[in-house]
Amino acid sequence: MFPAFGNRHEETASVDSIDAPDRYVSFKGIDCDGNSRRIIDRLYMHIDDPAKTNAFWERFRAKLSVAEDPLKRQADGLCLLCANIYYIADLFEEHDDEDGLAMLRQLEDECC
């Protein structure tokens, strides 16, 4: 054991006893799947409007349509959101969607 780092078992025990969300160890208390589904719904609210969509969002829509099928997908919904967080933020900003931006920030902080 390295004296500078203390007893790892003691550190783990104290972390497990905390009821707060735990992104870095277990994602305990964080509903990443639920959060990503809410953002996907919010995203569709924008890109379903022909005035707000473009070729990028149509391609993104195609990826989302297979995201839940492990045999067809390249990435699940959460992975797609995290990999495209800046594009989604731009879309939400462009359309003054403050609620969408807040949801996206939470997802990025807790799940990405």
N, C-alpha and C positions, 0 to 999 in steps of 0.2 A: 504494500500500500504506500502511496505517496503522501507524506505528512501534510504537504501544502494543500492537498485536495480534500482531506478529511475522509470520513467513512462514506462511501458511495451508497451503502444500504440505508444509512440514516437519512441521506438527502432524498432518496427515493420515497422513503416512508413519509417524510414530511410533505412531499409533493402530492402523494396520493391522498392525503388527508384534507387537502384544500378542495372546496366545492366549486371554485371558480373555473371558467373554461380553460382548457389546457391545450393550446395549439401545438406546442413543441414536443410533447411527449405522447399524448394519446388522443388528442382532439376531443377529449371528454367534455361534455357540456356544449359542444358546438355542432349545430345541425347544418353541415356543409352541403349535404344533398338538398335539404329543404331550401336553404338560402340560394343555391344555384338554380333550383326550379323557379323560385320567385323572380329571380333576375331574368331567366329565360322568358317567362311570361311577360315581364315588363319590356324586354327587348322585342318580342313579337308585337306588342302593342304599337311599337314604332315602325318596325319593318313590314308589318302587314299593310301599312298605309302606302300606296303606290307613290305618293309624293315624297316619302322619307326613305325609300329603299334605293338600292343601286346594285350593280353586279357583285360587289363584295358581299353585301348582305344576303343576296340570293344564294351565293356559294356557301355562306355561313349557315343559312337556313338548311341547305342540303346536308351539311355536316351534322347539324343538330337533329335532323330527321332520323339519322341512323345511330346517334350517340348512345341510345339505350340498348342497342343490339350488340352484344359483345362479339358476335361473329362477323359483323359488317363494319363496325366502327373503327376509326383510327384513334379516336379519343372520346372519353365520356363528356357529358355536359360540363362538369366542373373543370376539367382540363381545357376544354374549348374556351370557357369563360376566362380562365386564368391566363391562357396564352394570348388572348385578344383583349385584355382588360383596357388597354389604352384606346383601342378603336371603339369599344363600347362606351367608355367614358366620353369620348368625343361626340358620339351620337347623342348621349344623354345631355351633354352640355349644349350641343347645337339646338336641342329642342326644349331647353330649360326644364329638364326633368330632375329636379333637386332630390326627390324621393329615390329615383333610380340611382343617382350618384351616391347617395348615402348608403343604399343597399350594396352597391358595388364596392365602396370603400370598406364596408364591414366584411364582405366576402374576401377581398384582397388581404385585409389584416388578419383574418381568422383562418382562412382556408387555402390560400394560394401559396 
